[in-house]
Amino acid sequence: MLRNLVVVPVVSVALVCSGFSGVVSASVISTQQALSADARTTMESDVRSSLARDDVRQAMVRLGADPLQADARVASLSDAELMKLQGQLDRLPAGGDALAVIGIVFIVLLILELTGVTNIFNRV
């Protein structure tokens, strides 16, 4: 009898609580959305691999930019900015022309300056 007095309320509460579940929302995404997400990931990895080159990192350090901060900033670029940057990196020669590398580093620094991440070009 005493056992029933303890078991019945515990089982009742367990049954009532088992009916509650968290709210879950899901939606179907279009093929275009899936492809654009995949394309962005590919562009990001291409830009990151180009910025990871030793000559590019050395040029960034020479110009006073932190390569880690520039790498982190790639994730927050808009799709248009990322596409533009990747297009400019793709036009670079495979041998790593020093002038082209400096140009790309300047563009990355300019993007970082315009977005407010760094304050490289001080206004006096």
N, C-alpha and C positions, 0 to 999 in steps of 0.2 A: 504494500500500500504506500509506504513512504517512498519507495523507488518510483512509483507512478507519479507522485506529486513533483518529483524532480525531473523526470524524463519527459513528461508531457509538455511542460512549458518550454523546455529547451528545444525539443523537436518542433514545436509550433513556431517559435521564433526563427529557427533555422529554415523552415519551409517558407515563411513569409519573406525573409531576407533573400532567399535564393531566387525569388521572382524579380528582384531589382537588378538591372544591368546598366552599365554606363552607356551614354549616348555615343553612337558611332555614325559617322557620316561618310559616304563614299559617292563618287560620281564617275561617270564615264568620261574619259578624255578623248578628244578627236585624234585622228592619225596625225594631223598637222601639228598639234600640241606635242605629241610624243616625239615627232621628228625634230621639231625646233629645240626641244630640251636635249635631245641627243646631239644635235648640231652644235649647240652652245657648249656642251661638255667637250666635244672634240676641239672646238676653237680654243677653249680655255687651256686644254692640255697642250695644244700646239704653241700658244703664246707662252705658257709657263716653261716649256722645254727650250724655247728660244731665249727667254730671259735667264735661264739657268746656265747658259754657256759662260765659260770663264771670262772671255773677252768682254762680254756684255756686262757681267757683274763688275769687272775691274773698271769699265768706263763709268758705270753708275757711281761707284765709290769715288772715282776721280771727280765727278761732278757734284758730289756731296749728297747723294741719295742713298737711302738704306735699301739694299736689294731685297731684304725680307719684307719690308713694308711695301715695296713695289709688287712683289709676288702676291702679297695678301690683297692688294688693291685690285688685282686682276678679277677677282671674284665679284667685286662690286661695280664693275664697268657695265654699262648698258650693252645690249646686243649690237647696236650700231657702232659704238666705240670699240667693242671687241672685234667686230668684223673689220673695221678700218685698220686697227692695229695689226691684226693677223695678215691682212692684205699687204701692209707695208713690210712686215717681217718676211712674207713669202717672196717678195721681190728682191730680197737681199741675196747677194751671191753666196754660194756655198763656201767659198774660201774665207769669208768673214772680212770683207773690205772695211778697213778701219773707219773711213769717212761715213760709210753707211751705218756702221754700228753706233757711231757717235750720233748720227741723225736719229736713229731709232730710240736711243737712250734719251735724246732731247725731247722727242715726241712723248715718250712715257713720262718724263718729268713734267712736261707741259700739261699733260692730262692730270697728273697728280696735283699740280699747282691749281689748275682750274677747278678741280673738284674739292679743293680745300684740305687735302690730306697733308701736304707739305707747304712750307713757305720758303721756297728756294729763291725765287726772283723777288727780292725785297723791294718794296716801294719806298723810296726815300722822300 
